[in-house]
Amino acid sequence: SLAGDLLIAQNAALTNIDGLDNLSGVDGTLTIDDNESLGNLDGLANLTSVKTYLSISNNSALTNIDALVNLTSVGIGLRIHNNASLTRINGLASLTSVQADINISRNPALANIDGLAKLTSVGGPMTLKSNDSLTDINGLTNLTTVGGDLTIDSNPALVNLDGLASLTNVQAGVYVTSNAALTNVDGLIRLTSVGEDLYISINYALSNIDGLMNLASVGGNLRVTGNTALGHINGFEGLGSVGGSLIINSNAELDNINGLLNLSGVGGYLHLTDNDALSNINGLNNLNSVGGDLQIRWNDALTHIDGLANLSSAAGIVTIDFNTALTDIDGLIKLTRIGGLGIAANNELTNVDGLANLISVDRTLFIRFNDSLADLDGLTKLIS
């Protein structure tokens, strides 16, 4: 076993590392980087452990890492990055856990990660990013726990997350973003809580999020943005609280948010913006508090906000603007004090009677460019 680090890097003519065939372990970091002629790692066939990091990066001719089949332990982290010809990682088939992070990114020929089939836990973050040929993540079928963030980002051929069906616990955030072919998130079906943020964003083929139906809480921010085929968010029906902010933005086909019917509180701000088909927000009927700003804007089909009828506390600025079909704001009837108020460019708004119980606005109040607004009688109780 090598007592320290092993670095094999920037050897342009290196075609093999067969001279290392007696090496059984590396007590430090093993780095294989930028060896443009290296086609395989056959010289590491007897390697069983790396005590800190294993990094395999920028080896443009490397097609496989099959020789690592006896590797059972990586003490801290695993990085496989920017290997242009790498088609498989089956050499990791004996690996059951990684104490810190796994990063598999920018391997354009990598079609699957079946080599991780024995992996049950990752102590830190796990990132799968910009692997252009990756169609599935079935190699993660035994993964139950991720100790850091789980990031699945910019994998254009990925169609589902079914390989995550055993995942029950993510201690930090979950980021499912910019996967153009992803149609569903059914693989997250056993996930009951997310410790920090949950982002479901810019997945153009995503039609539903039903795989999140067992999710009860999000500790940080919840962002559902830029999913142009998403018609509903019924997968959030079990969600009771969002510790941070809730952003639902630029989902062109989203016509309702009924999946939020059990949501009672948002710790940060609430933004509902630029959802062209959203006709109502009745799914917020049980929402009683927003810890930050409330922003409802650029929702062209929204005619009313009655779904906010139980909202009694909004700590920040309430902004309702550029909702061209909105006729009233009666859903704000329980609000008595808010941080600020802006109502602008809602062309069909005829009254502000929904503010009839508003007594105090801490900061700025502006009402402008509402072409059909005939009076301000709804503000008769406003004293400060």
C-alpha positions in Angstrom: 0.0 0.0 0.0 1.2 3.5 -0.9 1.5 5.6 2.2 0.7 9.0 0.6 -0.9 10.3 -2.6 -0.5 8.9 -6.1 -0.7 11.4 -8.9 -0.6 10.4 -12.6 -1.2 13.5 -14.7 -0.4 15.2 -18.0 1.5 12.3 -19.6 0.5 12.8 -23.2 2.0 9.5 -24.5 1.0 7.3 -21.6 -1.1 4.4 -22.9 -1.2 2.1 -19.9 -0.4 1.9 -16.2 0.3 -1.8 -16.1 3.4 -1.2 -14.0 1.2 -0.6 -11.0 -0.3 -4.1 -11.0 1.0 -5.0 -7.5 -0.5 -1.9 -5.9 -3.3 -2.9 -3.4 -4.0 0.4 -1.7 -3.5 4.2 -1.6 -3.5 5.8 1.8 -3.9 9.3 0.4 -5.5 10.6 -2.8 -5.4 8.8 -6.1 -5.5 11.2 -9.1 -5.5 10.2 -12.7 -5.8 13.3 -14.7 -5.2 14.6 -18.3 -3.5 11.6 -19.8 -4.8 11.9 -23.3 -3.6 8.5 -24.6 -4.6 6.4 -21.6 -7.3 3.9 -22.7 -7.8 1.8 -19.6 -6.7 1.4 -15.9 -5.8 -2.3 -16.2 -2.7 -1.8 -14.0 -5.0 -1.1 -11.0 -6.6 -4.5 -11.0 -5.4 -5.4 -7.5 -6.4 -2.0 -6.0 -8.8 -2.6 -3.1 -8.9 0.8 -1.2 -8.3 4.5 -1.6 -8.4 6.2 1.8 -9.2 9.8 0.8 -10.1 10.8 -2.8 -10.2 9.0 -6.1 -10.3 11.4 -9.0 -10.4 10.3 -12.7 -10.6 13.3 -14.9 -9.8 14.7 -18.4 -8.5 11.4 -19.9 -9.9 11.8 -23.4 -9.1 8.2 -24.6 -10.3 6.4 -21.5 -13.2 4.0 -22.4 -13.7 2.1 -19.2 -12.5 1.7 -15.6 -13.2 -2.1 -15.4 -9.9 -2.7 -13.7 -11.2 -1.2 -10.5 -13.5 -4.1 -9.9 -11.7 -5.1 -6.7 -12.0 -1.6 -5.2 -14.3 -1.9 -2.2 -13.6 1.3 -0.3 -13.1 5.0 -1.1 -12.6 6.8 2.2 -13.8 10.4 1.3 -14.8 11.2 -2.2 -15.1 9.9 -5.8 -14.8 12.2 -8.9 -15.2 11.0 -12.5 -15.1 14.1 -14.7 -14.7 15.1 -18.3 -13.6 11.7 -19.8 -14.7 12.1 -23.3 -14.7 8.4 -24.3 -15.8 6.8 -21.1 -18.9 4.6 -21.8 -19.3 2.7 -18.5 -18.1 2.7 -14.9 -18.6 -1.0 -14.2 -15.3 -1.2 -12.4 -17.0 0.3 -9.4 -19.2 -2.7 -8.9 -17.7 -3.6 -5.5 -18.1 -0.2 -4.0 -20.8 0.0 -1.3 -20.3 3.4 0.3 -18.5 6.7 0.0 -18.0 8.8 3.2 -18.2 12.2 1.5 -19.0 13.1 -2.1 -19.5 11.5 -5.5 -19.3 13.7 -8.6 -19.9 12.2 -12.0 -20.0 14.9 -14.6 -19.2 15.9 -18.2 -18.6 12.4 -19.4 -20.4 12.7 -22.8 -20.3 9.0 -23.8 -21.4 7.6 -20.4 -24.7 5.8 -21.0 -25.4 4.3 -17.6 -24.0 4.2 -14.0 -24.7 0.5 -13.5 -21.3 0.1 -11.8 -22.8 1.7 -8.7 -25.3 -1.0 -8.1 -24.0 -2.0 -4.7 -23.8 1.6 -3.4 -26.1 2.1 -0.4 -25.0 5.4 1.0 -23.1 8.6 0.2 -22.0 10.6 3.3 -21.9 13.9 1.5 -23.1 15.4 -1.8 -23.9 13.4 -4.9 -23.8 15.1 -8.3 -24.7 13.7 -11.7 -24.2 16.5 -14.2 -23.8 17.1 -17.9 -23.5 13.5 -18.9 -25.0 13.8 -22.4 -25.7 10.1 -23.1 -26.9 9.1 -19.7 -30.4 7.6 -20.2 -31.1 6.1 -16.8 -29.7 6.0 -13.3 -30.7 2.4 -12.5 -27.3 1.8 -11.1 -28.4 3.6 -7.9 -31.2 1.2 -7.1 -29.8 0.3 -3.7 -29.0 3.9 -2.6 -30.9 4.8 0.5 -29.2 7.8 1.9 -27.4 11.0 0.7 -25.8 13.0 3.4 -25.4 16.2 1.4 -27.0 17.6 -1.7 -28.4 15.4 -4.4 -27.9 17.2 -7.8 -29.1 15.8 -11.1 -28.5 18.5 -13.6 -28.2 18.9 -17.4 -28.3 15.3 -18.4 -30.2 15.8 -21.7 -31.0 12.1 -22.4 -32.2 11.2 -18.9 -35.9 10.1 -19.1 -36.6 9.1 -15.5 -35.2 8.8 -12.0 -36.4 5.2 -11.3 -33.0 4.2 -10.0 -33.7 6.3 -6.9 -36.7 4.2 -5.8 -34.9 3.1 -2.6 -33.9 6.6 -1.6 -35.5 7.7 1.7 -33.3 10.4 3.1 -31.5 13.4 1.7 -30.1 15.5 4.5 -29.4 18.6 2.4 -31.0 19.8 -0.9 -32.4 18.0 -3.9 -31.8 19.7 -7.3 -33.4 18.2 -10.4 -32.7 20.8 -13.0 -32.2 21.2 -16.8 -32.8 17.5 -17.8 -34.6 18.1 -21.1 -36.0 14.6 -21.6 -37.1 13.9 -18.1 -40.8 13.0 -18.0 -41.4 12.1 -14.4 -39.8 11.9 -10.9 -41.4 8.7 -9.9 -38.1 7.4 -8.6 -38.4 9.8 -5.6 -41.5 8.0 -4.3 -40.0 7.0 -0.9 -38.6 10.4 -0.1 -40.5 11.9 2.9 -38.4 14.9 3.7 -35.8 17.2 2.2 -33.5 18.8 4.8 -32.7 21.9 2.7 -33.8 23.1 -0.7 -35.9 21.3 -3.4 -35.5 22.6 -6.9 -37.5 21.1 -9.8 -36.6 23.4 -12.7 -36.1 23.7 -16.4 -37.1 20.1 -17.2 -39.0 20.7 -20.4 -40.6 17.3 -20.8 -41.7 16.9 -17.2 -45.5 16.4 -17.1 -46.0 15.6 -13.4 -44.3 15.3 -10.1 -46.4 12.5 -8.7 -43.3 10.8 -7.5 -43.1 13.3 -4.6 -46.5 12.3 -3.2 -44.9 11.1 0.1 -43.0 14.3 0.7 -44.1 15.9 3.9 -41.7 18.8 4.5 -39.0 20.9 2.8 -36.6 22.5 5.2 -35.4 25.2 2.8 -36.7 26.7 -0.4 -39.0 25.0 -2.8 -38.7 26.1 -6.4 -40.7 24.8 -9.3 -39.7 26.8 -12.3 -39.4 26.6 -16.1 -41.1 23.2 -16.5 -43.0 24.0 -19.7 -45.0 20.8 -19.9 -46.0 20.6 -16.2 -49.8 20.6 -16.0 -50.2 20.1 -12.3 -48.3 19.6 -9.0 -50.5 17.0 -7.4 -47.4 15.3 -6.2 -47.2 17.9 -3.4 -50.4 16.8 -1.8 -48.6 15.5 1.3 -46.6 18.7 1.8 -47.4 20.5 5.0 -44.7 23.1 5.4 -41.9 24.9 3.5 -39.2 26.3 5.8 -37.8 28.7 3.3 -39.4 30.3 0.3 -41.8 28.9 -2.3 -41.4 29.9 -5.9 -43.6 28.7 -8.7 -42.5 30.4 -11.9 -42.7 30.1 -15.7 -44.6 26.8 -15.9 -46.5 27.5 -19.1 -49.0 24.6 -18.9 -49.7 24.8 -15.1 -53.4 25.6 -14.7 -53.8 24.9 -11.0 -51.8 24.4 -7.8 -54.3 22.1 -6.1 -51.4 19.9 -5.0 -50.6 22.5 -2.3 -53.9 22.0 -0.5 -52.3 20.8 2.7 -49.7 23.5 2.9 -50.2 25.7 6.0 -47.1 27.8 6.1 -44.2 29.3 4.1 -41.3 30.5 6.2 -39.8 32.8 3.5 -41.4 34.5 0.6 -44.1 33.2 -1.8 -43.8 33.9 -5.5 -46.3 32.9 -8.1 -45.1 34.4 -11.3 -45.4 34.0 -15.1 -47.6 30.9 -15.1 -49.6 31.6 -18.3 -52.3 29.0 -17.8 -52.9 29.4 -14.1 -56.5 30.3 -13.6 -56.8 30.0 -9.8 -54.7 29.4 -6.7 -57.4 27.5 -4.8 -54.7 25.0 -3.8 -53.5 27.6 -1.2 -56.8 27.4 0.7 -55.1 26.2 3.9 -52.2 28.6 3.8 -52.3 30.9 6.8 -48.8 32.5 7.0 -46.1 33.8 4.7 -42.8 34.8 6.4 -41.6 37.1 3.6 -42.9 38.8 0.5 -46.0 37.6 -1.3 -45.7 38.2 -5.1 -48.4 37.3 -7.6 -47.6 38.6 -11.0 -47.7 38.0 -14.8 -50.2 35.2 -14.5 -52.3 36.0 -17.6 -55.3 33.6 -16.9 -55.7 34.3 -13.2 -59.1 35.8 -12.5 -59.2 35.7 -8.7 -57.0 34.9 -5.7 -59.7 33.4 -3.5 -57.4 30.6 -2.5 -55.7 33.0 -0.1 -58.8 33.5 1.9 -57.3 31.9 5.0 -54.0 33.9 4.8 -53.8 36.0 8.0 -50.1 36.9 8.1 -47.8 38.2 5.4 -44.6 39.7 7.0 -43.2 41.2 3.8 -44.4 43.2 0.8 -47.5 42.1 -1.0 -47.2 42.7 -4.7 -50.0 41.9 -7.1 -49.3 43.2 -10.6 -49.5 42.4 -14.3 -52.3 39.8 -13.9 -54.3 40.9 -16.9 -57.5 38.9 -16.2 -57.7 39.5 -12.4 -61.0 41.1 -11.4 -60.7 41.2 -7.6 -58.4 40.5 -4.7 -61.0 39.2 -2.2 -58.7 36.5 -1.1 -56.7 39.0 1.0 -59.7 39.6 3.3 -58.0 38.3 6.4 -54.9 40.5 6.2 -54.8 43.2 8.8 -51.2 44.3 8.7 -48.5 43.8 6.0 -45.0 45.0 5.3 -45.9 46.8 2.1 -48.4 46.8 -0.7 -48.2 47.2 -4.4 -51.1 46.7 -6.8 -50.3 47.6 -10.4 -51.3 46.9 -14.0 -54.1 44.5 -13.4 -56.3 45.7 -16.2 -59.6 44.0 -15.2 -59.4 44.8 -11.4 -62.5 46.8 -10.5 -62.1 47.1 -6.7 -59.9 46.5 -3.7 -62.6 45.3 -1.4 -60.4 42.4 -0.4 -58.4 44.8 1.7 -61.4 45.7 3.8 -59.7 44.5 7.0 -56.3 46.1 6.4 -55.4 48.4 9.2 -51.6 49.0 8.7 -48.9 49.0 6.1 -45.4 49.2 7.5 -43.7 50.6 4.4 -44.7 51.7 0.9 -48.2 51.4 -0.6 -48.8 52.0 -4.3 -51.8 51.4 -6.5 -51.3 52.3 -10.1 -52.1 51.5 -13.7 -55.2 49.4 -12.9 -57.4 50.6 -15.8 -60.7 49.4 -14.5 -60.3 50.3 -10.8 -63.2 52.6 -9.9 -62.7 53.3 -6.2 -60.5 52.5 -3.2 -63.4 51.9 -0.8 -61.7 48.7 0.4 -59.1 50.7 2.3 -61.5 52.4 4.7 -60.0 50.8 7.7 -56.4 51.7 6.8 -55.0 54.1 9.5 -51.3 53.8 9.2 
